[in-house]
Amino acid sequence: MIVHPVSRRAILAGGLAMSARAFAGLPSPGKPSSVPSIEQVAADVIGKNAYPGMAVAVSKDGVVQFNRGFGLANLETRTATTPQTVFRIGSLTKQFTAAAAIKLSALGKLDLKGPVSAILPAFQTLKPFRTLELMHQTAGLHSDESDEPGTMAVKPRSQVELAVEIARSSKPFDFDPGTAWLYSNANYIVLGAVIEQVCKLPLAQAVKQLVFDPLGLRSTAFDAPDEVVTERASGYAQTGQSARPYVHAAYLDPSQAGGAGAMRARASELCDWHHRLLGGMLFDKSLVELMLKPGTLRDGRPSRANRFLASDAQYGDTDYACGFLVSGPSDPNPSILHYGAINGFCAVLQTYRRKQITFAALCNADIGPDAPFRGIRKAVMASWL
């Protein structure tokens, strides 16, 4: 039986569901390590047809410590995955979108605490919410995931057009803005629309000017279905059949994931991104801390105090900031991270802030229970922490 993605939320946010276990299962301090290496983890998942290929990069203080590709980037051409292979990165996009909004605020062009309705008129008749609430996932906007993945839009829509659809939907909110926390792609689609409206540019061009170019990120970009990209990986779906382990991933125009999940990148450049962001190379340290500060509700409580879904209690004391999961006080190695998942691809990017160790792992098949991210995390901690 071929396993297909079930919804846009499952595709774009599916990796985030692993976050409750993101800080679990790590090597015990003082114990001899029998943790498999990155190479062993990669060989295992590729050998059992969980993923055709993957790329892993590790950096310390901005200096690359490890950068390798494993398996195949394209099964039909038998093209090997290399450190230069470009993957779609799904919801890792959110931190770049948030950074672009913060950059606009640093330039005096966007009030993060101002009402979104002042920028996007489509929301003027709805309950007011702030740009920062979009970034913190507390705005309450409902993501309509009833559409079938793979549906090809007749004409790609801008983020502003998608935001208008969200505003005019029969159920624009899951809860009153600022009263609870819920991971929602709609929040970041609307954030992308705010950026488009302020910059008077398509989101891809705006973020390139605001973030990618200033930081020298050359392979990192918003993706488009018709764009020819050198060394691009192809995306696949697992079938569960040993004789035919993969099929091409269901079609999805990545540009329609916009600020929530439309980007592509190389693993090593994602490590560069965290180093340059945290080093204050995009905006000053006070704004970096704003970006990493967990969200709060309007009554002053941390957003984790009222998660809209009871099942999200599994996150424990892990908080959500601006496109980042921030580990709580129970974690002995404080970190920021996010997962990404979109048709045919999944990814993780994590930085341990005390020792400035960053790792990125990118795979070219759908997110699933055999994703190697936990094993790679253990290997990184055993070797560098």
LINMO-V15251 format. One record per residue. N is the residue number from 0. PHI is phi as a letter, one per 30 degrees, with the letter a starting at -180 (NA if undefined). Layout:
<<N,PHI> <N,PHI>>
This chain:
<<0,NA> <1,d> <2,c> <3,c> <4,e> <5,c> <6,a> <7,d> <8,d> <9,d> <10,d> <11,d> <12,c> <13,e> <14,d> <15,d> <16,d> <17,d> <18,d> <19,d> <20,c> <21,d> <22,c> <23,c> <24,i> <25,c> <26,e> <27,d> <28,e> <29,i> <30,c> <31,e> <32,d> <33,c> <34,d> <35,d> <36,d> <37,e> <38,d> <39,d> <40,d> <41,d> <42,d> <43,d> <44,d> <45,d> <46,d> <47,c> <48,h> <49,d> <50,b> <51,d> <52,a> <53,a> <54,b> <55,b> <56,b> <57,b> <58,b> <59,b> <60,h> <61,i> <62,c> <63,d> <64,c> <65,a> <66,a> <67,b> <68,c> <69,b> <70,i> <71,c> <72,d> <73,b> <74,d> <75,d> <76,c> <77,h> <78,d> <79,d> <80,d> <81,b> <82,d> <83,c> <84,d> <85,c> <86,c> <87,d> <88,b> <89,h> <90,d> <91,d> <92,e> <93,e> <94,d> <95,d> <96,d> <97,d> <98,d> <99,d> <100,d> <101,d> <102,d> <103,d> <104,d> <105,d> <106,d> <107,i> <108,c> <109,b> <110,c> <111,d> <112,c> <113,d> <114,d> <115,d> <116,d> <117,d> <118,c> <119,c> <120,e> <121,e> <122,c> <123,d> <124,c> <125,c> <126,e> <127,d> <128,b> <129,c> <130,e> <131,d> <132,d> <133,e> <134,d> <135,d> <136,i> <137,c> <138,d> <139,i> <140,d> <141,d> <142,c> <143,d> <144,c> <145,d> <146,d> <147,d> <148,d> <149,j> <150,d> <151,c> <152,d> <153,d> <154,b> <155,e> <156,c> <157,d> <158,d> <159,d> <160,d> <161,d> <162,d> <163,d> <164,d> <165,d> <166,d> <167,c> <168,d> <169,d> <170,b> <171,d> <172,b> <173,c> <174,a> <175,d> <176,e> <177,i> <178,c> <179,a> <180,b> <181,a> <182,d> <183,b> <184,d> <185,e> <186,e> <187,d> <188,d> <189,d> <190,d> <191,d> <192,d> <193,e> <194,d> <195,e> <196,d> <197,d> <198,d> <199,h> <200,b> <201,e> <202,e> <203,e> <204,d> <205,d> <206,d> <207,e> <208,d> <209,d> <210,b> <211,d> <212,d> <213,d> <214,c> <215,i> <216,d> <217,c> <218,c> <219,d> <220,a> <221,d> <222,d> <223,b> <224,d> <225,c> <226,d> <227,d> <228,b> <229,d> <230,i> <231,d> <232,d> <233,d> <234,c> <235,b> <236,c> <237,d> <238,c> <239,i> <240,c> <241,d> <242,d> <243,b> <244,d> <245,b> <246,b> <247,d> <248,d> <249,e> <250,d> <251,a> <252,d> <253,d> <254,d> <255,d> <256,d> <257,h> <258,d> <259,d> <260,a> <261,c> <262,c> <263,b> <264,a> <265,c> <266,d> <267,d> <268,d> <269,d> <270,d> <271,e> <272,e> <273,d> <274,d> <275,d> <276,d> <277,d> <278,d> <279,i> <280,d> <281,c> <282,a> <283,d> <284,d> <285,d> <286,d> <287,d> <288,d> <289,e> <290,d> <291,c> <292,d> <293,e> <294,d> <295,b> <296,d> <297,d> <298,d> <299,j> <300,d> <301,d> <302,d> <303,d> <304,d> <305,b> <306,d> <307,d> <308,c> <309,e> <310,d> <311,d> <312,d> <313,d> <314,d> <315,i> <316,c> <317,d> <318,c> <319,c> <320,c> <321,c> <322,i> <323,b> <324,d> <325,c> <326,d> <327,d> <328,d> <329,d> <330,d> <331,d> <332,b> <333,e> <334,b> <335,b> <336,a> <337,a> <338,c> <339,b> <340,a> <341,b> <342,e> <343,i> <344,b> <345,b> <346,a> <347,b> <348,b> <349,b> <350,b> <351,c> <352,d> <353,d> <354,c> <355,h> <356,c> <357,b> <358,b> <359,b> <360,b> <361,b> <362,b> <363,c> <364,a> <365,e> <366,d> <367,a> <368,d> <369,c> <370,e> <371,d> <372,d> <373,d> <374,d> <375,d> <376,e> <377,d> <378,d> <379,d> <380,d> <381,d> <382,c> <383,c> <384,c>>
